[in-house]
Amino acid sequence: MVNKLVLFLIIYFSFSFPLLSDDPVEQANKYFQMGKYNEAIQIYSKVKEVYPDTDWARISILMIARSLEKLGKIDDAIDEYKILIAKHKNTDYAEEAFFAIARLRSAKGDIDNAIKAYESYLKSYPRGQYNSMALFNIDSLYKEKKRYKEAIEKYNEILNNYPNETWFYNWAAINTGHIYMIKGNFEAAIESYQRVLNNEDNKFLYTLSLLYKGEAYIEKGDYKTAVSIFEKILKTTSYFSEEALYGLAKAYYKSNMYEMARETLETLLQLYPNTIWKNEANIKLKNIKQKLKKK
């Protein structure tokens, strides 16, 4: 009986995979890497039929889904990931499938279902390997839907539990600050931006957060502190010089330091003649000239 089964498999693969090596998954992987996704899918499909309860089958289902993604067949890819979850729930492959479904729904713009899928992933894998990314992605979706309470809760999970994952941590702090700015809670926004400023390892994000902190102080009405922040940016780094110049001019203007505001705006227009604030700068310059004439 065993010999007949072995003979059957040899004959089956001899006709089905005439160009394959001893490992059909390896051959399919080569097709995938070459961008021949349809050919890869054909082999993976036959492998999962013949070896339904093996690692080959699990890998094949996963790779079929990835191939369908590459072909732009997103709904078909999601269906394949669902098969992987249903048949191999307690494997790492299933975890990737849970995450992939959420990612693909988000890419399609299906935000509500993407949120549900990310929530399902986080519930199924509370210590999963994609947890910080899932939290960050669902945060962004909550923020987009203006569900600020849920967004802040999830951002705080990142801030409290993933301090060493600096990219996610820093952007969680920045985005939390943005939400507080929208809500008019400028003190909380400043505190959130400060989380990034506690570490200068990433100069880009450090300066960006410093810039946002300066904007928060303007909104708060503390123009003196805002001026010192924007001046610090201009003196210590080349990052965001254009934005810092405009922020500095705005802080000077709001604190009635019109001469300093005029000089800063003129510098902005000289250094960045096509700045996005060109119209606003010219309007402010016109107003400043009128105010100085009255003086």
URURLIN-V569928 format. One line per field, one symbol per residue. phi: phi as a letter, one per 30 degrees, with the letter a starting at -180 (. if undefined). psi: psi as a letter, one per 40 degrees, with the letter a starting at -180 (. if undefined). burial: 1 if it has 9 or more other C-alpha atoms within 8 Angstrom, else 0. A space follows every 50 residues. Layout:
phi: ???
psi: ???
burial: ???
This chain:
phi: .ddddddedddeddddbdcdddcddddddddeddicddddeededddddd bdccdedddddeddddddeddicdddddddddddddcbecbddddddedd ddddddddidddddedddddddddbdbddcedddddddeddedddicddd ddedddddddcbddcdddddddddddeddddddicdddddddddedddbc dcdddeddddddddddddddjcddddedddddeddcacdhdddddddddd ddddcicddddddddddedddbdcedceddddddddddddddddd
psi: ddddddddddddddddgdeiadhddddddddddeegdddddddddddddd gdfiddddddddddddddddeegddddddddddddddfdfiddddddddd dddddddeegddddddddddddddgdfieeddddddddddddddefgddd ddddddddddefdegdddddddddddddddddeegdddddddddddeehe dgddddddddddddddddddegdddddddddddddeiehfdddddddddd ddddefgddddddddddddddgdfieeddddddddddddddddd.
burial: 00000000000010001000000110111111000110111011101100 10000111111111111110001101110111111001100011101111 11111100011011111111110010000011011101111110001101 11011111100110000111011101111110001101111111111000 00001111111111111100011011101110110000011101111111 111000110111011001100000100100100010010010000
